[in-house]
C-alpha cells in the first residue's frame, strides 16, 4: 500500500512540473521581448481561463503571433546557445579585425555575497574568479579572432568590444556557514538572495568606435553544466564555475564565427566532476 501511495504521489508531483519555455527571436532586443511578454500576460489575465495549462497555451500562442519561436529552455540552448539572444540585423561582422574584452563586472555577485550569513568568500576570491572568466573567454574567442589585451592597440582598427557581467554563482550552505559552493562536495540548498545551484551572466558586444550594440546575450546554467564522466578539470575550488565559463565562452565563439561565416569546432574538453 505504501508503495502504491508513493507512486501516486510521485505521478502527481511530476504532472505538476511544467516545462519552462523560451521565446526566441534574435531580431528583437531585450526591451522589446519584455514588452511583448508583458502584453501577452495582459491578454492572459484578461481571459476567462482558470486552468494554468490553458493560460500557458494562450500565452505561448500570443508570443507565436508576435513572431517568436516557442520552445523549451533546453531546446533553446541547442538552437541558439543562450537562453536570450539579440543580434543587430544587417551588421557585417567580417569587417572586424580584433576583439577587446573588458574587465568582468562582478558588482552583483559581491552584493549577493554580502547577503549570505557567515560567508567566507571574500571580494578577493570573487575578483580572482572574474580574472579567470576573462582569461577563459579570451582563450576561446582567440580561435575566431585576435584578442587584444591593451585597448591602445585598437587605434585605427575595427574592434569588437565585449563586456561581461557575472550575476549569480551557485550557493551552498556549509554547516552554519554559507559560501559560494562550486566544488561539488556539498548539496546546494536555497538561500535568500540567490537561485539554487545556478550561475548566470549577461554579455554585450558593441562596435568600439561607434558604441553601437551589435549582440546581447544572457544565460543561466545549473552548476553541472559542461560536466562529463571522463577526463579531468585541473582546478578544485571553482571547478563548476570554470566549466560553465568555458561553456559560455565556447558558445559565444561559435556565434561570432557563424556571423563571420567561419567554420568553428567546439573547444570544450571532456571533464570530470567529482560529486
LOLUMBA-694808 format. One line per 2 residues: number of its first residue (from 1); for each residue z, y, x of C-alpha. Coordinates in nm, 3 decimals. Each point is the difference from the previous one (the first is absolute). Layout:
REM LOLUMBA-694808
NUM = Z:Y:X | ...
***
This chain:
REM LOLUMBA-694808
1 = 0.000:0.000:0.000 | 0.087:0.237:0.283
3 = -0.336:-0.067:0.165 | -0.184:0.077:-0.322
5 = 0.200:0.320:-0.045 | -0.077:0.102:0.358
7 = -0.372:-0.062:-0.043 | -0.012:0.197:-0.324
9 = 0.186:0.287:0.163 | -0.242:-0.005:0.293
11 = -0.302:0.009:-0.232 | 0.146:0.295:-0.187
13 = 0.070:0.190:0.322 | -0.347:-0.066:0.139
15 = -0.169:0.098:-0.324 | 0.174:0.337:0.021
17 = -0.136:0.074:0.348 | -0.307:0.213:-0.058
19 = -0.262:0.026:0.273 | 0.008:0.340:0.166
21 = -0.336:0.167:-0.038 | -0.192:0.239:0.224
23 = -0.259:0.254:-0.113 | -0.277:0.042:0.255
25 = -0.246:0.286:0.032 | -0.033:0.125:0.357
27 = -0.198:0.302:-0.123 | 0.304:0.148:-0.174
29 = 0.272:0.178:0.204 | 0.369:-0.089:-0.061
31 = 0.069:0.303:-0.220 | -0.285:-0.097:-0.234
33 = 0.116:-0.362:-0.012 | 0.349:0.119:-0.096
35 = -0.141:0.224:-0.275 | -0.213:-0.284:-0.138
37 = 0.303:-0.232:-0.006 | 0.208:0.265:-0.177
39 = -0.277:0.054:-0.255 | -0.029:-0.373:-0.068
41 = 0.378:-0.033:-0.033 | -0.009:0.277:-0.259
43 = -0.263:-0.195:-0.192 | 0.215:-0.315:0.012
45 = 0.315:0.188:-0.107 | -0.186:0.142:-0.299
47 = -0.114:-0.345:-0.114 | 0.173:-0.223:-0.256
49 = 0.027:-0.291:0.243 | 0.350:-0.143:0.042
51 = -0.089:-0.299:0.217 | 0.016:0.070:0.375
53 = -0.304:-0.221:0.064 | -0.212:0.191:-0.251
55 = 0.113:0.330:0.148 | -0.102:-0.118:0.347
57 = -0.341:-0.110:-0.127 | -0.055:0.339:-0.164
59 = 0.101:0.179:0.319 | -0.233:-0.220:0.208
61 = -0.291:0.062:-0.238 | 0.064:0.374:0.012
63 = -0.016:-0.007:0.380 | -0.318:-0.209:-0.011
65 = -0.156:0.258:-0.232 | 0.085:0.265:0.260
67 = -0.195:-0.192:0.265 | 0.263:-0.213:0.173
69 = -0.025:-0.359:0.112 | 0.316:-0.158:-0.143
71 = 0.123:-0.290:0.216 | 0.326:-0.153:0.119
73 = 0.168:0.162:0.300 | -0.064:-0.313:0.205
75 = -0.371:0.017:-0.079 | -0.003:0.372:0.073
77 = 0.104:-0.071:0.358 | -0.292:-0.241:0.041
79 = -0.245:0.251:-0.148 | 0.097:0.319:0.184
81 = 0.282:-0.090:0.242 | 0.251:0.249:-0.145
83 = 0.157:0.039:-0.341 | -0.121:0.360:-0.020
85 = -0.316:0.131:0.164 | -0.210:0.315:-0.033
87 = -0.313:0.071:0.203 | -0.169:0.340:0.000
89 = -0.350:-0.074:-0.120 | -0.305:0.104:0.200
91 = 0.180:0.016:0.336 | -0.197:-0.130:0.299
93 = 0.264:-0.173:0.211 | -0.260:-0.088:0.265
95 = 0.005:0.357:0.135 | 0.360:-0.027:0.118
97 = 0.057:-0.067:0.368 | 0.369:-0.078:0.030
99 = 0.335:-0.032:-0.180 | 0.327:0.184:0.052
101 = 0.313:-0.146:-0.163 | 0.289:0.239:-0.049
103 = 0.366:-0.092:0.051 | 0.120:-0.217:-0.291
105 = 0.195:0.189:-0.269 | 0.338:-0.178:-0.029
107 = 0.188:0.254:-0.209 | 0.017:-0.214:-0.316
109 = 0.120:-0.307:0.190 | 0.281:0.203:0.157
111 = 0.100:0.145:-0.337 | 0.015:-0.350:-0.148
113 = 0.204:-0.122:0.296 | 0.261:0.272:-0.058
115 = 0.065:-0.137:-0.348 | 0.076:-0.356:0.120
117 = 0.379:-0.045:0.029 | 0.109:-0.112:0.346
119 = -0.350:-0.006:0.147 | -0.015:-0.071:0.372
121 = -0.360:0.114:0.033 | -0.022:0.327:0.191
123 = -0.265:0.271:-0.003 | -0.094:-0.122:0.347
125 = -0.068:-0.348:-0.140 | -0.227:0.152:-0.264
127 = -0.173:0.224:0.255 | -0.074:-0.306:0.214
129 = -0.145:-0.174:-0.304 | -0.227:0.301:-0.061
131 = -0.122:-0.009:0.359 | -0.081:-0.369:-0.033
133 = -0.192:0.067:-0.322 | -0.205:0.264:0.180
135 = -0.076:-0.242:0.285 | -0.110:-0.278:-0.234
137 = -0.229:0.223:-0.206 | -0.149:0.144:0.318
139 = -0.072:-0.348:0.136 | -0.161:-0.123:-0.323
141 = -0.214:0.310:-0.057 | -0.119:0.012:0.361
143 = -0.214:-0.304:-0.082 | -0.202:0.220:-0.238
145 = 0.006:0.337:0.181 | 0.159:0.157:0.309
147 = 0.356:0.113:-0.074 | 0.109:0.310:0.191
149 = 0.369:0.062:0.073 | -0.029:0.370:0.089
151 = -0.130:0.234:-0.271 | -0.139:0.226:0.273
153 = -0.268:-0.267:0.048 | -0.129:0.082:-0.350
155 = -0.163:0.324:0.113 | -0.370:0.000:-0.084
157 = 0.012:-0.346:-0.161 | -0.013:-0.134:-0.354
159 = 0.348:-0.145:-0.041 | 0.163:-0.204:-0.275
161 = 0.361:0.117:-0.028 | 0.235:-0.268:-0.138
163 = 0.350:0.067:-0.131 | 0.236:-0.284:-0.092
165 = 0.321:0.015:-0.202 | 0.241:-0.294:-0.004
167 = 0.198:0.008:-0.325 | 0.204:-0.319:-0.034
169 = 0.118:-0.285:0.217 | 0.147:-0.325:-0.133
171 = 0.374:0.037:-0.044 | 0.254:-0.278:0.045
173 = 0.372:-0.016:-0.068 | 0.179:-0.153:0.299
175 = 0.360:-0.078:-0.102 | 0.168:0.337:-0.064
177 = -0.264:0.187:0.200 | -0.352:0.087:-0.107
179 = -0.294:0.017:0.237 | -0.376:0.013:-0.003
181 = -0.039:-0.376:0.000 | -0.329:-0.109:0.141
183 = 0.109:-0.284:0.226 | -0.013:-0.252:-0.285
185 = 0.341:-0.152:0.067 | 0.162:0.125:-0.321
187 = -0.104:-0.004:-0.366 | -0.113:0.340:-0.132
189 = 0.211:0.140:-0.283 | -0.061:0.312:-0.210
191 = 0.166:0.313:0.135 | 0.000:0.353:-0.149
193 = -0.282:0.218:0.124 | -0.251:-0.263:0.110
195 = -0.210:-0.285:-0.139 | 0.099:-0.356:0.082
197 = -0.179:-0.154:0.297 | -0.276:0.261:-0.009
199 = -0.187:0.214:0.254 | -0.217:0.292:-0.111
201 = -0.208:0.276:0.159 | -0.254:0.272:-0.073
203 = -0.292:0.095:0.220 | -0.255:0.281:0.007
205 = -0.324:0.031:0.196 | -0.134:0.354:0.035
207 = -0.270:0.185:0.189 | 0.189:0.162:0.289
209 = -0.214:0.315:0.004 | -0.040:0.073:-0.371
211 = 0.330:-0.162:-0.116 | -0.196:-0.160:-0.283
213 = 0.160:-0.319:-0.136 | -0.229:-0.299:0.042
215 = 0.217:-0.302:-0.085 | 0.346:-0.052:-0.149
217 = 0.175:-0.335:-0.004 | 0.331:-0.131:-0.127
219 = 0.148:-0.346:0.014 | 0.316:-0.198:-0.065
221 = 0.059:-0.345:0.149 | 0.264:-0.267:-0.025
223 = 0.180:-0.075:0.326 | -0.185:-0.327:0.065
225 = -0.347:0.156:0.008 | -0.221:-0.118:0.286
227 = 0.224:-0.298:0.082 | -0.123:-0.353:0.067
229 = 0.126:-0.336:0.120 | -0.143:-0.006:0.350
231 = 0.006:0.229:0.302 | 0.276:0.238:0.098
233 = 0.088:0.366:-0.053 | 0.161:0.111:0.326
235 = 0.226:0.265:-0.153 | 0.333:-0.080:-0.160
237 = 0.189:0.274:-0.182 | -0.300:0.160:-0.168
239 = -0.235:-0.297:-0.025 | -0.068:0.035:-0.374
241 = -0.065:0.373:0.036 | -0.239:-0.059:0.290
243 = -0.192:-0.267:-0.192 | -0.047:0.229:-0.297
245 = -0.108:0.289:0.222 | -0.261:-0.229:0.156
247 = -0.119:-0.091:-0.349 | -0.035:0.366:-0.104
249 = -0.168:0.100:0.327 | -0.247:-0.288:-0.020
251 = -0.100:0.090:-0.355 | -0.048:0.367:0.089
253 = -0.216:-0.102:0.296 | -0.207:-0.224:-0.227
255 = -0.040:0.284:-0.250 | -0.119:0.250:0.262
257 = -0.238:-0.256:0.149 | -0.148:-0.063:-0.344
259 = -0.049:0.373:-0.064 | -0.169:0.034:0.341
261 = -0.225:-0.301:-0.061 | 0.160:-0.197:0.284
263 = 0.083:-0.369:0.008 | 0.370:-0.070:0.026
265 = 0.198:-0.315:0.072 | 0.364:-0.001:-0.100
267 = 0.234:0.040:0.295 | 0.296:-0.164:-0.172
269 = 0.145:-0.282:0.203 | 0.186:-0.309:-0.116
271 = 0.373:0.065:-0.013 | 0.321:-0.184:-0.065
273 = 0.293:0.140:-0.198 | 0.320:-0.195:0.047
275 = 0.185:0.032:-0.332
***
